[in-house]
Amino acid sequence: MCYLRHACNLLNMPTDAEITFADHAGRLYARRYGMAPMVGRLLGYLAICDPREQSIAELAEALLASRSAIAGAVKTLEQLGLVRRSRAAGERMDRVGIDLTSRRALGFDPTEYQEQAALAHEGLAILADAPPERRAVLLEWTAMAEWLVARLPEWEKDWQAHREELRAAGELPGDTTHS
């Protein structure tokens, strides 16, 4: 591990504190979302690394992991809309960075709840003649999913307004994406 902060910066190696943060993110995402710890570690590291976009090889070296473990974590995070790959002109390798440009990455994509509501409706159709007690879970599941679908656009607008207020106050930079 790198103990001299200045030397770490010169060598682009993460500090102990940065690795600890990535480890904490790995444990959080494993515990909270059932993801492999490497997925959370990668997301945590990408949130603090410099430069903001890194190659698979750089990420593997920084996190002391295999390239295949990093590639698998990148694939998971891509499927969740949280990271994206990019390639600069003339480069032969992809770079990975956090992507906060999608509704999904920010938690405002209603399709998850639309799919849940559709599934609950399917179950309700199967139980059409069942007593209300038997249908209760599906009725509440449907109501909750549809309630979230209706409110997400409003919450997204509220967030955008709040984000602009924070930017105007200098509390957030103008661009927090990894474009």
N, C-alpha and C positions, 0 to 999 in steps of 0.2 A: 504494500500500500504506500501511497505517497504521503509523506509527513511534512514536506516543505511546500507550502501553498504556492509560492512563486515558481518553484521547479515544476510542480504539477501543472500549472498554467502553461509553462513553456513547452512541456511535453504533451499537453492535452490529455493528461491523466486525471481521473476524478479524485477528489480528496476523500478522506475517510468520511467526512460529514455528508458528502454527496452520495457515496455508496450506502451509508446508513439510511439516508432519506429514501433511496431506491428500494432498499430492503424493507423499510416501513411500508412503502407503497405496495410492495409485493405481498406482504402479510395482510394488509387491508383488503386488497382485491381478492386474495385467496379466501379470506374469512367471510367477507361481505358478499362476494359475487360468485364464489366457487371456481374462480379462474386459477390456472396454474400460477404459482408465485412468480415465475419469470415474466408473465404478461404484465403484472403489476409493477415488477421491478423495472421493466423496460419503459413503461408509461411514466413512472416516477423519474427515471433518469432522463428521458426525453424532455420532461418539464423543466429541468435545470441545467442540461448540458450546454456546452459552448464548444463548437458552433451548434446552432439549434437543429441542424439536420446532420445526420451521421450515416455512414455506410454500415452495412451489416458487420463487416470486419471490425470497424471502430467500436461498434456497440458491443460486440463479443469480447474484445480486448478490455474495454472499460468495465464491463460487468463480470469479467472472468467466467464467461460462459462459452459454450460451443456455438459456432455459426448456425448450426441446425436448430438449436434452442432459440436463438434470436430470431431466425427466419420464421419459426413456428409462432412465436409471440407476435411478430409483425403481422403475420397472416390473421391471427385472431383479432388484433387491434384494427386491422384494415376492414375486416368483416363488420366490426362494430362502428366503423366510420370515425375512429379516433386518431388514426394516423394515415399518412399517405406517403407514397414513394414519389420521388422526382429524380430527374437526371439532367444535369447541366450539359449544355452543348459540348461535345468533345469528350465527355466522361464516359467510361465504360462500366460504371457501377451506379446503382441506385442509391439515393440518400433517403433516409426515413426521418420524418418529423411529425410532431403533433399537428393535427389539422382541426382548428376550431371554426371552420367555415360552414359546416353542415348543420342542419337542424338536429340531426341524429346525435352528433357529437355534443351538442349543447343540451340534449335532453328534451327537445321540442318536437320531435318527429312523432306524429300521432299514429303511424301505421302499426306499431306494436299493440296499441290499445284497440285499434280497429280490428286487428286480427283476433285479439282476445274476445272482443264483443261478438265477432262472427262465430267463433268457436262456442261461446256460451249460448248463442242463439241456436246453434246446431244441437247442443245438448237439450235445450228447452223444447225443441221440436220433437226430440225423442221422448221426452217426458210430458208431452202435451196433455195427456189424460191423467197424469200423476197428481196426487194431492199437493197443495202449496208447500207443505213441510219438506217434501222430497225435492221440490224445485227451488227451494230457498237459496241455496248456495249459488246456483246458476243465475237466479234473478238478481242477486246482489252483485255477482261478478259482472253481469251485463250492465247493470246500472252504474257501477263504478267505472268500467271501461268507457262507456259512452259519456259519462260526466267528464272524464279526463280528456277525451277527444274534443269535446266542446270547449274546454277551457285552455288547452295548450296554446292555441293561437293568441289568445288574450295575454297569457303569461309571457309568451315570446315577445309580444309588443312591449309589455311592461319591462322585461329584461333589457330590450334594446334601448328604451328610453333611459333606464337606470344606468346602463353602460355608458351612454352618451353623457349623462350627468357626471359620472365618475371621470370620464375622459376630459370633460370641460374643466373639472376641478383639479386635474393633474394627478388624480389617484390611479388612473389606468393609462398606459401608453396608447397612442393612436391605433396601433396594430398589435393585437395579441395572437394573431394567427402565425402559422409557420409557413407562410407563402414563399 
